[in-house]
Amino acid sequence: MLRDAVLVAGKDLRLEVRTRVGLGQVLPFAVLVLVLFGFALDPDRGILDAATPGLFWVTVLFSAVLAVQRAFAVESAEGVRDALRLTSLAPGGVFLGKAAAIAVQLLVLEVALGVGVVVLYGADPAGWALLVGTAVPATAGIAAAGSLYGVLAVGLRVRETLVPLLLLPVLAPVLLASTRAFEAALDGSPADGWPWAGLLALFAVVYLGCGIGLYGTLLEES
Amino acid sequence: MASVIHFRDVVAVLGGFPALAGVDLDVDAGELVALAGPNGAGKTTVLRVCAGLVPVVSGTAEVLGFNLTSQGRQVRSRVGLLGPSGGLYEDLTVADNLRFFGRASGVDDVDTTAAARRFGLTGRLSTTRVAQLSTGQRRRVALAALVARRAELWLLDEPHAGLDAAGRDLLDEVIVGACAAGATVVLASHELDRTEALRCRHVNLAGGTTGGATGPSQARDPDGERDPEGERGPESERGPDQERGPGVHGAA
C-alpha cells in the first residue's frame, strides 16, 4: 500500500510541477485573501492582531478546497477513472497518495502564508514547536478529509460546488483547534495549545483510517 | 478450449437504464471477436462489464474464471481496456503516463519502454504533454499502455478510430500477435472492413441484446477446432517481430 501511495503522490506532484496550478493560482489566491483581510481589518490593528491565527487558517481552508478540487479534477477526465480502477493499485494506497500530495502542497502554502502574516499583519512568530506541531496534524487532517470527500464528487457534474459544501463543515473542528493552538503559541503560552494539537492529531488519524478503509468503495460508487 | 468469457442472459443497468438486457456471449481463449451493431447497441457496455467496471444486475457472467457478480474487481488486473478516450492524464507527458500506468499495473519499465518504442513514442514525443497530442497520437499512447500491460483479455473499443493508415496496420499486427501469443481479444467496431480483414468472429448486438454470431472466426475451423494458419495470418505478411508483439509475449 505504501508503494502505491508513493506512486500516486509522485504522479500528483509531477502534475503540479508540470501545470503549476498550486504555485500559479492557489498560492496567489491565498495571498490575496490575506491582503483583503488586512484591508478589511487594518483600521483596527488590535482586531487584526487578535484575528491573525483564525485568518491564517480560514485562508488555508479556502486554499485547501481549491487544492482538493484540482486533485480530483484530474481524475475526472474521461476514461481516467476507469484506467485507475483497472490498475493493481490498492485503494488505500491511492487514498494515501492523493492525501500526501495535497498535504505537501498545503504545507508549502502554509509556509508562504506564515511569511505573509509576519510581513502583512506584523505577527511575531513564537512557540515554533507548537506552530509546527499544530500545522502538521492539521494539514494531514485537512488532506485526509479532502481526499475522502473529494472522491465522492469525482463523477458528478456539480463537483465544483459540492466539494466546498461537503468539506468546509467537516473541517470546522480543524479550524477551531488549529486557531486555538496558534493563538496559544503566539501568546507565549504553548501549554494551552498542545491539547488542541492532540485533537488535531486525533482528527487526522480518524480520517486517515476512514479513508484507507472506505476509499475503494467510494471510488466504485462515485 | 478454455472459456474466457461466458455470459448468459446478462443484464446491466447504467443510470437506471438497462444498457444490457440479456446478453449471451461465449469467447474461448485465443479467440478474436468483434462486437458489431448500431450506436447504443451495448457494445461498449459489454466491454466494460467484461472489465469488471459495470456491475451485473442479473444473469451469469464469468470472465477468466471470475464470477463478475461477486469478483468483478479481481478480474481487472488481468484485462486491458482501450476506451474511446484513452484514459490518460492530459497534463503529464507521454513518458509520465506510460511509466505511471505501467508501474501501477506491475509492469517493468523496460516493457513499458519497449511498448512505447513499438508505437513510435520515443524522442521528443515522449516528453510531450498528452494535451498537446493529436487524436491518433493519443491513441498510440493508450495502445502502448495496453500492450505493456500484458493482459490476458484485451477489450478494445473502436481501436482503429483516429489512427492513420500506418497506425491501423500496426494495430492489426499487434492484435494478431496478441492472439498468437495466447491472449484473447474482443473489440467493438463499426469498421467491418478492418474486422473482416482480421478474420474476427462477429457478434451482433442490438438494443442491449445479442443477435448471434456471423462472419469467419479466426480461431475456428469448420470442425470447431483452432486453425493455426488462420490464427497466425499469412506467413508472408509477418516479420519475425510480429510473432509476438511487445508486451504480449508471456501473456496468458
Contacts between the chains, C-beta under 8 A, distances in Angstrom:
chain1	res1	chain2	res2	distance
A	4	B	104	7.5
A	7	B	100	7.0
A	7	B	103	5.7
A	7	B	104	6.2
A	11	B	89	7.4
A	11	B	92	7.3
A	11	B	96	7.5
A	11	B	100	4.9
A	14	B	92	6.5
A	14	B	96	6.0
A	15	B	89	6.6
A	15	B	91	5.4
A	15	B	92	6.2
A	18	B	91	5.2
A	18	B	92	6.4
A	18	B	93	7.5
A	18	B	96	7.8
A	18	B	129	6.9
A	19	B	91	4.8
A	74	B	89	6.1
A	74	B	90	7.9
A	74	B	91	7.0
A	77	B	85	7.7
A	77	B	89	7.3
A	77	B	90	6.2
A	78	B	83	7.9
A	78	B	84	7.9
A	78	B	85	4.0
A	78	B	87	7.7
A	79	B	83	4.6
A	79	B	84	7.3
A	79	B	85	3.7
A	79	B	86	5.8
A	79	B	87	3.3
A	79	B	88	7.5
A	80	B	87	5.2
A	80	B	88	7.2
A	80	B	89	6.6
A	82	B	48	7.4
A	82	B	51	7.6
A	82	B	53	5.6
A	82	B	81	6.7
A	82	B	83	6.1
A	82	B	87	5.7
A	83	B	81	7.9
A	83	B	83	7.8
A	83	B	87	3.2
A	83	B	88	7.5
A	83	B	101	6.5
A	84	B	87	8.0
A	84	B	104	7.6
A	85	B	53	6.2
A	85	B	76	6.5
A	86	B	51	6.4
A	86	B	53	7.5
A	86	B	76	4.9
A	86	B	77	7.5
A	86	B	79	7.1
A	86	B	80	7.6
A	86	B	81	6.0
A	86	B	105	7.7
A	87	B	76	7.9
A	87	B	77	7.5
A	87	B	101	6.7
A	87	B	104	3.7
A	87	B	105	5.1
A	88	B	77	4.7
A	88	B	104	6.6
A	88	B	105	5.6
A	88	B	106	5.1
A	89	B	104	5.1
